[in-house]
């Protein structure tokens, strides 16, 4: 990765060139490079296909908000606002973050010894007024992202079918899963680096 390119994890952690944490990250150059390339592939692909850039940022702002990492959530919310033609989408996403907040993770294991660890939690669905603003494919993507973040044990083939029924194709569903996974990874790395800095 060129040093002229802004590394997003460095940016969100506040890592300055030449700082101790810069040297820590430089000790694992491939991890640093691949994390940045993943960010670029997900948020600035040459061909976004059936999952538009705006929708990717909407999901990112939502997922970062659910993780309750203020700096990362503000970063993706700002990117979403800069892409949205009007404030309606950004405001709808902010409202959905507020209504989707929960502690988690929740879910039910198949019958067996792990069933003692089942935890019931609130079920989430985008509010009907916001579904009109966001459209059915993006609303379904948010419903699914909430499932992956807060109800990972409840992910199922039926949940994937709901995405297809809402108009997302297979490639978009894969990208959505990659997006949620990447954000969870990114937020945890940033939290660890901030802890080291402290």
N, C-alpha and C positions, 0 to 999 in steps of 0.2 A: 504493500500500500504506500502510495506517495505521501510524504509528510505534509504536502500541500493540501491533501484531502483531510477534511475535518473528521476525526474519528468520533463517532457519536457517543460511545461509552466514555471516552476521555472527556468529551464536552459535558455530559450529564453528571460526571463525577467531579468535574472541576480539576482535572489533571493537566498541569502545565508541562510543556516540554522541559526536560531536564530535571523534573521533580523526582523525589524518591519513588512515587507510584508510577511515574513514567518508566523508570528503570525496571520496576517489578513487571510491568506489562511487556516491556521490551524483551524480557527474559523468555517470553513465550510468544515469539513473533507470529507463528502460524495461527495460534488461537486468536490473537488480536486481528490478524488479517481476515480470517474466516468470519469472525463476528461482524466485521464491517462490511464484508462482501455479502453476507446474509442480509444485513440491513438494506444495502443498496438493491439487492435482487428482489426483495419484498416490496420496497417503497419507491424504487425508481427503475423498474424493469424496462427493457427495450420494448417489450410487448406485454402489456398487462393482461391481455386475453379477456376472458369473461369476468374478471374481477377488477373493476376500475380502481384507479389510484385513489380517488376520493373515498370509495368504500373501504379500501385498505386502511386509510388514515382514520376513518370513522371507527372501525373496529379497534385500531390501535389506541385511540383516545379512550374508548370504552374499557378495554382490557387494562390499560395502565391505571385508569380511574378505579377499577375494581381492586387492583393491587394496593391502592391507597399510597402510592409513592408520588408525593406531590410534584417533585421536580420533573419526573418522567411524564406524569399525567399532563402537566402544563406544556411540556415540550410537544407532545402529540396533539394536544388540543389546539395549540398555536398553529401547528402545521395544517391541521384540518381547517381551521378558520381561514388560513391564507389560500386554501384551495377551493373552498365553498363559494359559490356565486352569491349566496345570500346567507344570512345568519341562521336561517331556520334549521339547517342540518346540525350545525355546531351546538345550537341551543337544545335541540332534541337529544343529542348525544349526552350533553351535560345533565339533562333531566334524567335520562336513562341510567347514567352512572349513579346518581343519587338514589334512584328507586331500586337499583340492583345491588347496592352495597350489602354485604353480609360477611360473617366471619369465615365459615367453611374450614376445611372442605367437608362437604356432606356426601351422602350416598349410601347405597345398600350393596353389600357383597352377596354373591350367590350363597344359598343355604350351606352352612358348614361352620367350621370353627371361627372363621373371621366375622361371622354374623354378629358376634358380640361387639364389634367395632362399628356397626351401622349407626349413622347419625342422620336424623331427619333434619331437613333445612328448608327454607323458603324456596318455592319454585318461582322462576322468573319468566316473564314474557313482556316484550315491548308493549307499552301502552298503546291503545288503539289510535289515539290522536297522533302519536308519534309514528305509528306504522304508516299512516297516510303520508306523512312528511318524508319518511325515509324510504318507503317502498317495501314490497314484500321480500325481495331477495336480501337486502341489507338487514331488514328486521329479523329475518330467519337467521342470518349470520350472527347477529348480536345474541339472539336466544341461544344459539349453539356455543358461542364464545363464553357466555355465562355458565353454561353447562360444563365446559372444559375447565374453566377456572375454579368454579365453586362446587360442582357436582361431578368430578371426573369419574367416579365409580359408576355413575349412571349413564355414561356414554354408551350408545348402542347402535346397531344397524338401523333401527327405527328412527333414531335421531338423525342419522345421515340421510335417510330417505326423505325426511322432512325438508332438508336443504334442497335436495333434487326437486321435490314437489314445488318448492318456492321459486324455482327457476335457475338455481345455480347448477352449473355443469360439474362433471367430475373433477376437472382441473381446478375450478374455483373452490371446490370443497377441499381439495388437497392443499391449495394455497392458504385457505382459511385456517386449517389445522397447523400448517407451518408457521403462520403469522402468530397465532396464540402461543404456540410453543416457543418461538423465538422471543416474544415479549416476556414470557415468564423467565426464560434464561437471562435475557438482558437485564431485567430488573433485579434478579438475584445477584448477578455479577456486580452490578452497580452498588447494591447494598453491601456486598462484601468488601469492595474497594473503599467505600466510604467508611466502613468500620475500621479498616486498616489505617486510613488517613487520620481517624480520630485517636 
